[in-house]
Amino acid sequence: VVGMGGTPFLWRNGNTEIKRDPDDSGGWVCVASTMAVNKGKWYAEFEVLESPSVTMYGYTTVAYLAEGGSGLNHPHFYLGTTIDSAGYYSNGDGANDAIYHNASNFPSAGVQSAAGTVISVAMDCDNNKIHFANNGTYTNSSNPANNTNGFAMVDDYVYFAHSSYTGNKTYKTNLGGYTTDGISSAASDANGYGTFEYAPPTGYYALCTKNLAEYG
């Protein structure tokens, strides 16, 4: 993953554990995966480590990254501000979670994240849909395996991405390779790649070079 927006991060454990600088006063900034995809189906997990901790997990595009001051370098950037991105909003202070998509938000009634919650993101670049799950339960009654519901993605090269607001907080990303997440189930994709807490939906794969060579 790579950091954007000019805010200093402390990178740990193969850049899968990211800590906002202790002197950071807060504000929206973003971290994106180093590999972008425009076809295939891909799965990743993000762990909420500390609560309250205002975070968003989802995707953004190469085009949006290229916008410079109005993209990830904008000091108030967060996922879902335009059609070029979408994010699962984890408030962590007792408020309900929500999906931010195309400058609108879709609250998840009764669904709340806490420390230890695992947020799953399933990107379907073949049908241009993105799906989100909280501890294995997909929101919006979506089913990524059969392309039911979900939220529209633009047809572009896309990154897994993570926006954070609160300074001096730690976040974990699991794209299927090395991770320090406390995995209890050790689920992998159909090719045997990745170590996830929840099994990737049928047809979805960890974002690694071997899977990219076959599906990307």
Residue pairs with C-beta under 8 A, 6 or more apart in sequence:
1 15
1 16
1 18
1 31
1 32
1 33
1 34
1 162
1 173
1 175
2 31
2 32
2 33
2 34
3 9
3 11
3 18
3 29
3 30
3 31
4 29
4 30
4 31
4 32
4 65
4 72
4 73
4 77
5 28
5 29
5 30
5 72
5 73
5 74
5 75
5 77
6 29
6 73
6 75
7 20
7 21
7 24
7 27
7 29
8 21
8 24
9 18
9 19
9 20
9 21
9 31
10 18
10 19
10 20
10 21
11 17
11 18
12 18
12 19
12 180
13 178
13 179
13 180
14 177
14 178
16 172
16 173
16 174
16 175
16 177
16 178
16 179
16 180
17 170
17 171
17 172
17 173
17 180
18 31
18 162
18 170
18 171
18 172
18 173
19 168
19 169
19 170
19 171
20 164
20 166
20 167
20 168
20 169
20 170
21 167
21 168
22 167
22 168
23 167
23 168
24 167
24 168
25 167
26 165
26 166
26 167
27 75
27 76
27 165
27 167
28 75
28 76
28 77
28 78
28 163
28 164
28 165
29 72
29 75
29 77
29 163
29 164
30 60
30 72
30 77
30 78
30 79
30 161
30 162
30 163
30 164
31 161
31 162
31 163
31 164
31 171
31 173
32 60
32 65
32 72
32 159
32 160
32 161
32 162
33 44
33 159
33 160
33 161
33 175
33 207
35 159
35 207
35 212
36 62
36 157
36 158
36 159
37 123
37 125
37 157
37 158
37 207
37 212
37 216
38 125
38 155
38 156
38 157
38 158
39 125
39 126
39 215
39 216
40 125
40 126
40 205
40 211
40 212
40 215
40 216
41 122
41 123
41 124
41 125
41 126
41 144
41 201
41 203
41 204
41 205
41 215
42 122
42 123
42 125
42 160
42 204
42 205
42 206
42 207
43 120
43 121
43 122
43 123
43 176
43 189
43 194
43 196
43 200
43 201
43 204
43 205
43 206
43 207
44 120
44 121
44 160
44 173
44 174
44 175
44 176
44 206
44 207
45 118
45 119
45 120
45 121
45 173
45 174
45 181
45 196
45 197
45 198
46 55
46 57
46 118
46 119
46 121
46 162
46 171
46 172
46 173
46 174
47 116
47 117
47 118
47 119
47 171
47 172
47 174
47 181
48 55
48 90
48 92
48 113
48 114
48 115
48 116
48 117
48 118
48 119
48 171
49 115
49 116
49 169
49 170
49 171
49 172
50 92
50 115
50 169
50 170
51 92
51 93
51 113
51 114
51 115
52 91
52 92
52 93
52 166
53 90
53 92
53 164
53 166
53 169
53 171
54 89
54 90
54 91
54 92
54 164
54 165
54 166
55 89
55 90
55 92
55 162
55 163
55 164
55 165
55 166
55 171
56 78
56 79
56 80
56 87
56 88
56 89
56 90
56 100
56 162
56 163
56 164
57 79
57 87
57 88
57 90
57 119
57 121
57 132
57 161
57 162
58 79
58 80
58 85
58 86
58 87
58 88
58 100
58 121
58 130
58 132
58 160
58 161
58 162
59 79
59 85
59 86
59 87
59 121
59 123
59 130
59 153
59 158
59 159
59 160
59 161
60 72
60 79
60 84
60 85
60 158
60 159
60 161
61 84
61 85
61 154
61 156
61 157
61 158
61 159
62 156
62 157
62 158
62 159
63 84
63 154
63 156
64 71
64 72
64 82
64 84
64 85
65 71
65 72
65 159
71 77
77 163
78 87
78 100
78 163
78 165
79 85
79 86
79 87
79 100
79 161
79 163
80 86
80 87
80 89
80 99
80 100
80 101
80 102
80 103
80 104
80 105
81 100
81 103
82 102
82 103
83 102
83 152
83 154
84 154
84 156
85 161
86 99
86 100
86 101
86 102
86 130
86 151
86 153
87 99
87 100
87 101
87 161
87 163
88 97
88 98
88 99
88 119
88 121
88 132
88 134
88 139
89 97
89 98
89 99
89 100
89 105
90 97
90 113
90 117
90 119
91 97
91 112
91 113
92 113
92 114
92 115
94 112
95 112
96 107
96 108
96 109
96 110
96 111
96 112
97 107
97 108
97 111
97 112
97 113
97 134
97 139
98 105
98 106
98 107
98 108
99 105
99 106
99 108
99 132
99 139
99 140
99 151
100 106
101 151
101 152
102 152
106 140
108 134
108 139
108 140
111 134
111 139
113 119
113 134
117 134
117 135
118 134
118 135
118 136
118 181
118 197
118 198
119 132
119 133
119 134
120 131
120 132
120 133
120 134
120 136
120 138
120 198
121 130
121 131
121 132
121 160
122 130
122 131
122 132
122 133
122 144
122 200
122 201
122 204
123 130
123 153
123 158
123 160
124 130
124 131
124 144
124 147
124 150
124 153
124 204
125 153
125 158
127 147
128 152
128 153
128 154
128 155
129 144
129 147
129 150
129 151
129 152
129 153
130 150
130 151
130 152
130 153
131 138
131 139
131 142
131 143
131 144
131 149
131 150
131 151
131 201
132 138
132 139
132 140
132 142
132 151
133 139
133 198
135 198
136 197
136 198
138 144
140 149
140 150
140 151
141 148
141 149
142 148
142 149
142 150
143 149
143 201
144 150
144 201
144 204
145 201
145 202
145 203
145 204
160 173
160 175
160 207
162 171
162 173
164 171
172 179
172 180
172 181
173 179
174 181
174 195
174 196
174 197
175 194
175 206
175 207
175 208
176 189
176 193
176 194
176 195
176 196
176 205
176 206
176 207
176 208
177 194
177 206
177 208
179 195
181 197
183 195
183 196
183 197
184 197
185 196
185 197
185 198
185 199
186 195
186 196
187 194
187 195
187 196
187 197
187 198
187 199
187 200
188 194
188 195
188 196
188 199
188 200
188 206
189 200
189 204
189 205
189 206
189 211
190 200
190 202
190 203
190 205
191 205
191 210
191 211
191 214
193 205
193 206
193 208
193 210
193 211
194 200
194 205
194 206
194 208
196 206
200 206
205 211
205 215
